[in-house]
C-alpha cells in the first residue's frame, strides 16, 4: 500500500502530459474528522514534490515510496510547498 488517496487540484483536468505532483505522508491526515487512520512509519519522506512530469510518471513516483502517501496533483504552473500548506497540515506548515 503506497498511494492511499489522490487529491486532484488541477483546474485543467484533461491535461496529463505535464503536471506537478506533491506527496504527503498519509498519517498527516489522522487528526481530520472521519479520516481513515494510518500508522506513522519511517522509511519515506513526510513531504516531497515533483514538477513537470506526466501523470503516469507522477503516479509511478508516488507508488515508489515505502509508506502510505497522499498524492496531490496540480496544473503544471501551480502546486508547490506553499500551495499544499494552505490546504493541509503538512510539516512545513507547523
N, C-alpha and C positions, 0 to 999 in steps of 0.2 A: 504494500500500500504506500504510494507516494503522493500523488495528487488526490486530495480528498474533496476539493471544491475548486470550481473555476468561477471567477468573477469577471465578467466581460464588461469593461467600461469603455469599449470602443464606440465612438459616435458613428463611425462608418463601418458597420458590422459586416459588410460584404467584402472588406479588404482582408486578405490573408497572406499576401506575398511579403509584406513588411509590417511588423507590429513591434511594439515594446512589451516586454513581459517582466513582471515582478513576482517573486515568490516570497512567502512569509511562512514561518513555521506554524503549523495548524494549531498548536497549543495556545497561540496568542489569542484565539477566539474563545477559549474556555470560559471566560468571565461573561460572555454575552448571553443574554436571555435566550433560552431554548437551544443553545448550541450543543452539538454532539461533543463529548469530551475526548480529548486526545492527551495521552501521557507525554509530558515533555521528554524528549530523547536527545542524546548527544550524537554527534556524527554528521550534522548538517548545519548550514547557516540559519540564523534567525531570519535573515533578510538577504536577498540578492536580486539584482536586476540585470536584464539583458536587453539591449536596444537593437533595432533594425535587423530582426531575424524573421523568418517566415513563421506562420502559425504552427506548422508541423515541427519546425526546429524548437520553438518555444515549449511545446508540449513535451517533446523528447527531452529537452533540457530539464524541465521541471520534474519529469519522471526519473531523472538520474540521481536525485537526492535520496539518501537512505532513510530520511524521516518523513512523516506525513507533512505535506505542504498545501497551501492555498495558492493557486496561480491567478494573478491579476493580468488582464490583457488591456492594452491601451493602443490608441492610434499611434502611428509612427512618430508623430510630432507632439506626443503627450506621454505622460507617465514617467515619474521619477520618484526619488525618495520623498520629496516634498509632497507630491500628489498622493501617494499611498498613506502618508502620515495624516493627511486630512480625513481619511476615510476609515482608518482602523487604529488600533492600539499597538503599533509596532515599537520595537526597542528604540528606534530613532526618535519617537515622539515622547519618550519618557525623560 
